[in-house]
Amino acid sequence: MEITECRFGRLTIDGVTYDKDLIIHDGRVHPNWFRKKGHSLFPEDLSVVLLNPPEVLVVGRGHMKVMRVPDETRVALAERGVELVDLSTPHAVARFMELVAENRRVSAAFHLTC
């Protein structure tokens, strides 16, 4: 999987451009990702990820890091042995690609705008 473009409101993965938030898990893109409360990330927003937890979950909190990751989500991930990396979306994309190159079991949840 290769991400070749990351800019405000757009992410290009393997030649396909997405303009809505998305999750990458188990080698698949899950487009049009919505969260229970918009700019907060709760465990139930990660149901597809938590069914088969990765080693690492990279969260792109938006270009200005507006999306927050509440403590209950951090705890839910830790209880499942998932390392959380949360960064601005451009930095999260870069970190995700590094982890992919290292052959780590990594998933991502990207907020593409604010």
NORHU-V378000 format. One record per pair of residues at least 12 apart in sequence whose C-alpha atoms are under 6 Angstrom apart, sorted by the first residue. I is the first residue (numbers start at 1). J is the second residue. Records with the same first field share a line. If there is no record, write none. Layout:
I = J + J
//
This chain:
2 = 14
8 = 113
9 = 112 + 113
20 = 32
21 = 33 + 110 + 111 + 112
22 = 109 + 110
23 = 108 + 109
24 = 107 + 108
25 = 107
39 = 67
40 = 67 + 68 + 69
41 = 69
42 = 73
43 = 73
54 = 105 + 106
55 = 82 + 105 + 106
56 = 82 + 83 + 84 + 106
57 = 84 + 106 + 107 + 108
58 = 85 + 86 + 108
59 = 86 + 108 + 109 + 110
60 = 87 + 88 + 89 + 92 + 110 + 111
61 = 87 + 88 + 89 + 111
62 = 88 + 89 + 111 + 112 + 113 + 114
63 = 88 + 89 + 114
64 = 114
65 = 88
66 = 114
//
